[in-house]
Amino acid sequence: MSARGAATLACQELVELVSDLVDGYLSLENRALIEEHLLVCPPCAVHIEQMRTTIDVIGRLRGRQEAPEIPAPLRDAFRRRQGA
C-alpha cells in the first residue's frame, strides 16, 4: 500500500490488510493510515473488531481439551434407541 491520506484509503484496501493489521505486521506509517480510516469509517471499524474477536475466541478454543470418548456401550445404546 502506498502512503496516502486516510481519506483516500479505500475500504477494500483495508480489508485486504486485516490479517497484517491484527497480527502486527504493518509498518507504523500504514498502521496510522488504517487507524485514521477506522475513525471515519464505522463499517471498517466493526469489521476489524469482529476479526479481533474471532481470533481471540479461536485462540481460547485451541487451549480446550476435546470431549472425552463416549464409552462403546453407551454409544451403542444410543444408536439402538435412535433406530427404534
C-alpha positions in Angstrom: 0.0 0.0 0.0 1.4 3.4 -0.9 1.5 6.2 1.7 -1.7 8.2 1.1 -4.1 10.1 3.2 -6.7 8.2 5.2 -9.5 9.9 3.2 -8.2 8.1 0.1 -7.7 4.8 1.7 -10.3 2.5 0.2 -12.2 0.1 2.4 -11.2 -2.7 0.1 -7.5 -1.9 0.7 -8.2 -2.1 4.5 -10.0 -5.4 4.2 -7.0 -6.8 2.2 -4.7 -5.8 5.1 -6.8 -7.1 8.0 -4.6 -10.1 8.8 -1.4 -8.0 8.7 -3.1 -5.4 10.9 -4.3 -7.7 13.6 -1.0 -9.7 13.6 1.0 -6.5 13.9 2.9 -6.9 10.6 2.2 -3.4 9.2 4.6 -0.5 9.2 3.9 2.2 11.7 3.0 4.5 8.7 0.5 2.1 7.2 -1.0 1.3 10.6 -1.5 5.0 11.3 -3.3 5.3 7.9 -5.6 2.5 8.8 -6.3 3.8 12.3 -7.2 7.1 10.8 -9.6 5.4 8.3 -11.2 3.5 11.1 -12.0 6.8 12.9 -14.1 7.9 9.9 -15.5 4.5 8.7 -17.7 2.7 11.2 -18.3 -0.3 9.0 -14.5 -1.0 8.7 -14.1 -0.4 12.5 -16.8 -3.1 13.1 -15.1 -5.4 10.6 -11.7 -5.1 12.4 -13.3 -5.6 15.8 -15.1 -8.7 14.6 -11.8 -10.1 13.2 -10.0 -9.4 16.5 -12.9 -11.1 18.5 -12.8 -14.1 16.1 -9.0 -14.5 16.6 -9.4 -14.2 20.3 -12.1 -16.9 20.5 -10.3 -19.3 18.3 -7.2 -18.8 20.4 -9.1 -19.8 23.5 -10.7 -22.8 21.8 -7.3 -24.2 20.9 -6.5 -24.5 24.6 -9.6 -26.6 25.4 -9.4 -30.3 25.6 -11.5 -32.3 23.2 -14.6 -34.0 24.6 -13.9 -37.5 26.1 -14.6 -40.5 24.0 -18.1 -41.9 24.6 -18.0 -45.4 26.0 -19.0 -48.1 23.5 -21.9 -49.5 25.5 -23.4 -46.0 25.9 -22.9 -45.2 22.2 -24.4 -48.5 21.1 -27.4 -48.0 23.4 -28.0 -44.5 21.9 -27.8 -45.9 18.4 -30.3 -48.6 19.2 -32.6 -46.0 20.7 -32.3 -43.8 17.6 -33.2 -46.8 15.4 -36.4 -47.6 17.3 
